[in-house]
Every structure is written in structure tokens, then in C-alpha cells.
Amino acid sequence: MPVNYYFNNFQNSSEQYLIEDLVIESIRIYGHELYYLNRKIDSEDKLLNEDDTPIYDDAYQVEMYIKNVEGFEGEGDFLSRFGLQVRDSITFTIGMRVFEQDVGVFYNAARPMEGDAIYLPLTGKMYEIQHVEHESIFYQMGNLQVFDLRCELMEFSGQRFNTGYKFIDEIYEYTDLTRVEEVVKGEPLAVEDLDSIADNIVIETEGDNILDFSEENPFGENSF
């Protein structure tokens, strides 16, 4: 027996557009103005299928809703063998129509992509998209309205930022290893120039005083 035509409105486009308009309006009321940065592949590693030096040279202003109302998710701040690590995660919600009109149309994308970045002015931090969920609101009136972007705090490792927004590009200019000569004005570059805490010379000197590689040491480098 078929479903009742008068109560099954999942094919009613007018109702679908109404719900989508209400969702977008709610995001504009309760959301934040963020910057969406699409990643461009510059030197892809065909073996590992990754890019160690991606480029972010476009930023699009777009409204999103922050789903985390009680704080960041993830492992948070903790001490590991590599020092203090911050692994905050956050979930942003963006309307599908908003993404298509304000972001995707500029570089021919139908959906947000994993690896793209989102800059949150509220905290001044950059987040990388790890997963895009398109069914967080499950087919209201037979249609989908939003994307949920599950993001983690970006760990910088050679990314290049040239978005045209100085407050983004200047903050992260020292993470761009291709522009270090411009940053230090052509002077020889040391690790300490990129990280004020790093001091390899001191570490190596202290290590030489601790490790004994002489002939009296059976675990030394010299052969007998």
C-alpha cells in the first residue's frame, strides 16, 4: 500500500526551501564570521599521497555556527615526551547553499574538503578540517541543509599563507620555510630564528659532555 499523499511531504520543494532559509537565518543570528581557506596542492608526493608544503592563498568570509557550547573537544592541553601539546578540536556548521554561493563557486567545489583550513578570529587560531559530515541533520522534509566540519587545531609544518589578509599572513609567516630569507633579510637562518626555545648548539654541547665515545667505553663508536 503506498504512503498517504496528503501527509508525506518529503517531495515538497517549497517546504524544503523554507526550512533551509530558517536554518541559514539561524546561523547568521547565532554564528560567527569566519575565514575559509582552501588548500592548493603544490608538490604532491605520489608515493605517500600527501603534500608537505600546501598553499593557502585565498580566504573567504563566511558565517558558521560553533556547535561546541561548553568549550573545545579533543584531548586538550597535555604534557607528552615532546613537550606541551594542544589538541583542541571544534565543530563548525555551515549551510550548504551558503558554502556553494560564498566559497565553492570560486574554485569549483561542491563541498568543503578535508585539509582546508578555517581561521577563527574569536581565538586567533587556525583549524584544519579533518572530516565533513553532510547528514548531521537527517533529511528534514527529504532534504539536507548543512555541513558539519569537524576540525582540529592546525599543527604547522611548512604550510604557506598568502591570503591577502595581513592579520593571517603575518601571524604565520615564520611557518613558511620558503620565505625565511625574506623574513630574516638574507641572513643565515638558524633553528632559533624559527623557534625561540630551540637551541641545537647548547643541546649538542651538553650531549657531548654526557655521552662517552672514547676507547674506554665499550659502547663507543670506535672499532677495536
N, C-alpha and C positions, 0 to 999 in steps of 0.2 A: 504494500500500500504506500503510495507517495506521501511525502510530508504535506502538511497543510500550507497552502499557498498564502493564506492571509496572515499567518504568523511567522513564517520563515522569510525573513527579510535580508538574508545574507547576500543577496544579489542586488540590493537596493543601493545604487551608487550615490544617491543624494544623502542617505543616512551615513554612508561611509565618509563622504567629504565633510559632513557636519562634525563627526567625531574627530576626524583628522584636524580640522580647524580648531576645535576646542583643545586638543592636545597641544598643538603648536602655540596657541594663545597662553595656555598654562605654563609652558616652558618659558615663554617671553616674560611672564609675570614673576615666576619664582626662580628662573635660571640666572646664569651669569654670561657675560660677554667674554668669550674665549677666542684663542687663535689656533686655527687648524693648519698644520704644516705637513704637506705631502712629501714623502721621501722619493728621491730620484736616485736610481742606481747608476753609479759612476764606474766602478771597477768590480764587476761581479766575478766571484770565484766559482767557476763552473764545477769544480770538484765538490766543494762544500755547500754550494748554492747559497752564498751569502755575500754581502758587501761590507768590507771593513771601513770604508770611508764614504758613507752616503752623504748626499747633499740635500739640504733643506733651504731652498731659495724662494719659496712662496709661503705667505701666511695669509689666511682668510679669516676675517672676523665673523663669528657665528655664535648664536646663543645656544647654550646647553644647560641641562638640569643636572645637578650633582645629586646622585642617589644616596651617597653616604652622609647621613644626617647626624651621626654620632661620632664622626671622626674617620680617619683613614683606616683602611683594612690592611691586610697583609701581615708580615712578620714584624713590622715596625722597626724601631731602633734597637740594635743589639750589638754586643761585642763578640767578634769572632777572631780567628787566628790572623785575619788580615786587618784587624782594627775595627773601628766603629763603622757599621754598615746601616744604611737607611733603606728599608724595603717597604715603602708605603705603596699601597695600591688604592685605586679610586675608580668609580664607575660613573661615566657621563652618559646622558641620554640626549639624543638629537633627533629631530623629526626627519623622516625620510625625504619629504618634499623640500624641507629646508636645506638638507645636505645636497640634494640634486640641484637646486637653484643657486645656492650661495657658494658651493665648493666644487662638487663633481663636474659641473658644466665647464669649468676652466681647464680641466685636464682629463676629461672624458672618463670619469669614474662613476660607476653605478652605485658604489657603496664605499664606506670607509675601509681602508686597507690596514692590515696588521703591519706594523713597522712605521706607520705615520706617527706624527707627534702632535701633542696638544699642550699649549702654553697656558697656564692658569695664572692670570695677574694677581688673584687674591693671595696666593702664596709665593709668587715669583718663581715657580718651578716648572720644569718640563716633564711631561709624562709620555711614555711610549705605548701605543696601542698593542695589546697582546692578543685580544680576541674581540670579535664583533658578533654580538648576539642580535639576530633580527626577529626573534619570536618571543621577546620578553613580555609583550602584551599580545596574548594569543588570539589573533583573528577576531577582533571586535567587529561585529557586523560583516564578517567574512573578509576583513582586510587587515593589513599591517600598517602601523603608523610611525614607529620609532626604531632607531638602532640603539642598543646599549653597548658602549665602548668600555671594555674592561682594560684599565691601563695600570702600568707600574711606573714608579719614578725612574727616569732615564739614567742609565749609567753611561757616562761619556767615554768614548773610545775612538776618537778620530772623526766624529761627525762634523760636518761643515755647515755653518749657518750664514746665509746671506739673504735674509728675507726683506731687507729694506727698512725694518723696524729697529732703530738703534738700541732700544731697551732690551731687545732679544739678542741681536748680533754682538753687542759689546759685552754682554754678560758672559757669553760663551766663546769669545774669540780665542781664549787660551786653550780651548779644547781642539781647535783646528790646527793640526800639525802641519798643514800645507802653507799656513800663513805666519809661522813663527818668525821668519826673517823680517816680515813687515812689522810684527809686534815688537821685537827686540831691536829693530832698526839695524839689521845686518850683523849684529854682534854674535860671537859664537854662542850657541844655545846649550845650556846645561839642564839637567832634570830639575834642578832647583828653581829654574825660571818658570817652569810649569806648575811645580808643586813646592810651596814654601817649606813643607815639612820634610820633603825628600832631601837627603844629603848622602849621596853614594860614597863620596871620598871618606867621610867620617866613618861610615859603616865598614868600608873595606879596610881602613886602618885598624879599627878595633878588632875586626875579624882576623887580621894577620897576627895581632898580639895574642889572640886566644888559640888559634889553630897552629899546630906544630908540624911542619912538613920536613923536618930535618932527618938525618940518617938514624938518629937515636929513636925516632918514632916509627914503630913497625907499620903504622898505617899511613906513612908519608908517601909523597909522590915519587920519591927516588927509588930506582930499582936496585936490587942487591945481587 
